[in-house]
Amino acid sequence: MERCRSGDELAWEAFVRRFQGQVFSVALHYLRNHEEARDAAQEIFVRGDERLASFRSGENLLPWIIQIGRNACIDRIRRRQARPPASDLPVEDGFPIRDEAPDPEQAAIAGSRRRMLYEALGRISEQHREMILLKEIQGLKLEEIADLLDVPVGTVKSRSMRARIELATVVRGMDPSYGA
């Protein structure tokens, strides 16, 4: 990060490459649209570049960039709600995610499970979806999430448990033949 602060473009490029997948993932979970998530990911890295001075040495990079991403996505959602589009236009979701599994049947099962999980995530509350994203998908520690959300660790623990319970309840309630 020191090299990034001093203007080293190669260091910044390495930083972007290292975190671009996770930043896009965060944006996609908040915005739920591939094209908007791509735009947001670019905006997140621009904001990160502008906020390099706010990064404290010794701090973990992932929570720092996720905090910036979370704030950028919340800002986009607020702007969208304040100024809804004149008309809803269908937008293609971009490129499908390829499964590298060698067995096509296993790939189909994994794809079905993934779609079911994303559908179930869409049915739980925003607060619980955010908790699943930060803890289970991004792998942040409880303390990092507490700092990110500015709540006590105990609150993070209870929200995390409630989020997992709600997600499990939704998944159990889904049609067992879904995607079969």
C-alpha positions in Angstrom: 0.0 0.0 0.0 2.9 2.3 0.6 3.9 1.9 -3.0 0.4 2.6 -4.1 0.4 5.8 -2.0 3.6 6.9 -3.6 2.0 6.6 -7.1 3.4 3.3 -8.2 1.0 2.2 -11.0 2.2 -1.4 -11.0 1.5 -1.7 -7.3 -2.0 -0.3 -7.8 -2.6 -2.7 -10.7 -1.6 -5.6 -8.6 -3.9 -4.4 -5.8 -6.8 -4.2 -8.3 -6.1 -7.6 -9.8 -5.9 -9.2 -6.3 -9.3 -7.8 -5.2 -11.3 -7.3 -8.4 -13.3 -10.5 -8.0 -14.2 -9.9 -4.4 -15.2 -6.2 -5.1 -17.3 -7.3 -8.1 -18.9 -10.0 -5.9 -19.8 -7.5 -3.2 -21.2 -5.1 -5.8 -23.3 -7.8 -7.4 -24.8 -8.9 -4.1 -25.9 -5.4 -3.2 -27.0 -4.2 -6.7 -28.2 -7.6 -8.1 -27.4 -6.6 -11.7 -24.2 -7.6 -13.5 -23.8 -4.5 -15.6 -24.4 -2.1 -12.7 -22.0 -4.2 -10.5 -19.3 -3.9 -13.1 -19.8 -0.1 -13.1 -19.8 0.0 -9.3 -16.6 -2.1 -9.1 -14.8 0.5 -11.2 -16.2 3.3 -9.0 -15.1 1.4 -5.9 -11.5 1.2 -7.1 -11.6 4.9 -8.0 -12.8 5.7 -4.5 -10.2 3.4 -3.1 -7.5 5.2 -5.0 -8.8 8.6 -3.7 -8.9 7.2 -0.1 -5.4 5.6 0.0 -4.5 8.1 2.7 -7.3 6.7 5.0 -5.7 3.2 4.9 -3.9 2.5 8.2 -0.7 0.5 8.0 -1.2 -2.9 9.5 -4.9 -3.0 8.7 -6.3 -5.8 6.6 -6.9 -4.7 3.0 -10.0 -6.8 2.4 -12.3 -5.2 5.0 -11.0 -1.7 4.0 -11.9 -2.2 0.3 -15.2 -3.9 1.2 -16.2 -1.0 3.4 -15.6 1.3 0.5 -17.5 -1.0 -1.8 -20.4 -1.3 0.6 -20.7 2.4 0.9 -20.5 2.9 -2.8 -23.3 0.4 -3.4 -25.5 1.9 -0.8 -25.0 5.3 -2.4 -26.0 3.8 -5.8 -29.1 2.2 -4.3 -30.1 5.5 -2.7 -29.6 7.4 -5.9 -31.6 4.7 -7.8 -34.5 5.0 -5.3 -34.4 8.8 -5.4 -34.4 8.9 -9.2 -36.0 5.7 -10.6 -35.4 5.1 -14.3 -37.9 6.5 -16.8 -38.7 3.0 -18.0 -37.5 -0.5 -17.1 -35.4 -1.9 -19.9 -34.3 -5.6 -19.9 -30.6 -5.9 -19.6 -28.7 -9.0 -20.3 -27.0 -10.4 -17.3 -23.6 -10.7 -19.1 -21.5 -13.8 -19.2 -22.6 -17.0 -17.5 -20.3 -18.4 -14.9 -18.6 -21.6 -16.2 -18.2 -24.5 -13.9 -14.9 -26.2 -14.4 -16.2 -29.6 -13.1 -15.2 -32.4 -15.5 -18.5 -34.3 -15.1 -21.4 -32.5 -16.8 -24.0 -34.1 -14.5 -22.1 -32.8 -11.4 -21.8 -29.4 -13.1 -25.6 -29.3 -13.7 -26.3 -30.2 -10.0 -23.9 -27.6 -8.8 -25.4 -25.0 -11.1 -28.9 -25.9 -9.8 -27.8 -25.6 -6.2 -26.1 -22.3 -6.9 -29.3 -20.9 -8.5 -31.4 -22.1 -5.6 -29.0 -20.5 -3.1 -29.1 -17.1 -5.0 -32.8 -17.3 -5.2 -33.0 -18.0 -1.5 -30.6 -15.1 -0.8 -33.0 -12.9 -2.7 -35.9 -13.9 -0.4 -34.2 -13.1 2.9 -34.1 -9.6 4.5 -31.5 -7.1 3.3 -29.8 -7.1 6.7 -29.5 -10.9 6.7 -28.3 -11.1 3.1 -25.6 -8.5 3.9 -24.5 -10.7 6.9 -24.3 -13.8 4.7 -22.3 -11.9 2.1 -19.8 -10.5 4.6 -19.3 -13.5 6.8 -20.0 -16.6 4.7 -19.2 -15.4 1.1 -16.4 -12.9 1.7 -15.1 -14.7 4.8 -14.6 -11.6 7.0 -14.0 -12.2 10.7 -16.7 -11.2 13.3 -14.5 -8.4 14.5 -14.0 -7.0 11.0 -17.7 -7.1 10.3 -18.4 -5.4 13.6 -16.0 -2.6 12.7 -17.5 -2.4 9.2 -21.0 -2.1 10.4 -20.1 -0.1 13.5 -21.9 -2.6 15.9 -20.7 -4.8 18.8 -19.3 -8.2 18.0 -22.2 -9.8 19.9 -24.7 -8.1 17.5 -22.8 -9.5 14.6 -22.9 -13.0 16.1 -26.6 -12.9 16.7 -27.4 -11.3 13.3 -25.2 -14.0 11.6 -27.0 -16.8 13.4 -30.4 -15.3 12.5 -29.4 -14.8 8.9 -28.3 -18.5 8.6 -31.5 -19.6 10.2 -33.6 -17.5 7.8 -31.6 -18.7 4.8 -32.0 -22.3 5.9 -35.7 -21.9 6.4 -36.2 -20.4 2.9 -34.1 -23.1 1.3 -36.1 -25.9 3.1 -39.3 -24.2 2.0 -38.3 -24.2 -1.7 -39.6 -26.9 -4.0 -37.3 -29.9 -3.7 -37.6 -30.5 -7.5 -36.3 -27.0 -8.1 -33.7 -27.0 -10.9 -34.0 -30.8 -11.2 
